Amino acid sequence: MDDLILLPEDQDLYRLIAAGEELPPDRPAERLAALGLITADPYRVGRWIASDPRAAAERLMTEARDDLTRAAERMTRIPTLEALSQHFDPHRWYGGPGSEFMATRAAMNLRIGEISGPATTEILTAQPGAPGDRDPEIVKLGVERTRSALERGVEVRSLYSVIAHSHLQTRAYVEEIVEAGAHVRARAEPFPRIMLIDRAHLLIDNHVRTGAELNSGWHVSDRSVVMWAREVFLLLWSRATRWQDLAHATDSLVTPRQRAILDELASGQSQPQIGLTLGISERIVNKEVAAVRQALGARSRDQVMAWWGRVSHEQLP
């Protein structure tokens, strides 16, 4: 509080009074008196007597504690007032606090661990990114967490891009959690990254803060938004292919001509050279490559070629 701030001139004035010196006529002492640091001299008009500052501080501390106690008691009564909202516009529902920004990947991972660990009903995840090799210990921890959730009776559903099926580490991970009881599907069309836990928590990528760290994101707890996102996930899920059926589905992703184009690209040929080799126009080559990229949900030709390099000698004849 401002009334407890002692200016240098206030402190100097108290020193003069404590020393019994005469005060200049232009130096008012009422501020010190209000704080209990000095009292009026009953025998000398216009003079002051210094009080023990420790006693004044103790008195002010007691008053402050009493104020805090009264404020805390008032706060405990507020929920009773808020509970009356059930009688005001009962047809309306309010979701509560909206969201919290997680500025770093570490913060996001920590929050995911905090809310997924005690999950009791369901964990739904959509992972659209192209797969990459991860630390085997991190992968092992992911399997253990998923098994632990399944053992508690939690339903686990995970959605991946079809590109992930050709990544050996990702496929091994998925096969482990599927064997443990998780449900996994994949789709070629693009979809957003989503994590939903117990119909109460939603974690999404950052699309608000410009210049933020790449893997930052938001923890959304507004009930209406969480349930809307869950419906989006279920719509994506309903149009995805079971992971176990992907080997056959991948065969139909590219046509024979597209396979030939991808083989030529993999050998280092440019798209104009491929047109001459295969007897088709460069425009058709570009169109076919774009069609494969769209079918895979890939963001670039490089992702398409990385996928082709993995599957061309493994799954496709």
KAGIQUI-V844953 format. One record per pair of residues at least 12 apart in sequence whose C-alpha atoms are under 6 Angstrom apart, sorted by the first residue. I is the first residue (numbers start at 1). J is the second residue. D is the distance in Angstrom with one decimal. If there is no record, write none. Layout:
i/j/d
I/J/D
I/J/D
This chain:
i/j/d
17/50/6.0
18/50/5.1
36/56/5.6
37/51/5.1
37/53/5.8
38/50/4.4
38/51/5.0
95/222/4.7
95/223/4.5
95/224/6.0
96/222/5.7
97/222/5.9
98/220/6.0
98/221/5.7
98/222/4.8
99/219/5.5
99/220/4.2
99/221/5.9
100/218/5.6
100/219/5.2
101/218/4.6
102/216/5.6
102/217/5.2
102/218/5.7
103/216/4.9
104/213/6.0
104/216/4.7
105/215/4.9
105/216/5.4
120/154/5.5
121/154/4.7
121/198/5.3
122/154/5.0
122/155/4.5
122/156/5.8
122/197/5.9
122/198/5.1
123/156/4.9
123/196/5.8
123/197/4.7
124/157/4.9
124/158/5.9
124/195/5.6
124/196/5.0
125/158/4.8
125/194/5.5
125/195/4.4
126/158/5.8
126/159/4.5
126/193/5.2
126/194/5.0
127/159/6.0
127/160/5.1
127/193/5.3
128/160/5.7
128/161/5.3
128/193/5.9
131/164/5.4
156/182/5.1
157/183/4.7
157/184/5.7
158/184/4.8
159/184/5.8
159/185/5.0
159/186/5.4
160/186/4.5
161/186/5.2
161/187/5.3
161/188/5.8
162/186/5.2
162/187/5.4
162/188/5.4
166/310/6.0
166/311/5.9
184/243/5.6
185/240/5.8
185/241/5.3
185/242/4.4
185/243/4.8
186/240/5.3
186/241/5.3
187/240/4.7
188/295/5.5
188/296/4.5
188/297/4.9
189/297/4.6
190/297/4.9
201/221/5.2
202/219/5.8
202/220/5.0
202/226/5.6
203/218/5.6
203/219/4.7
204/217/5.6
204/218/5.4
205/217/4.3
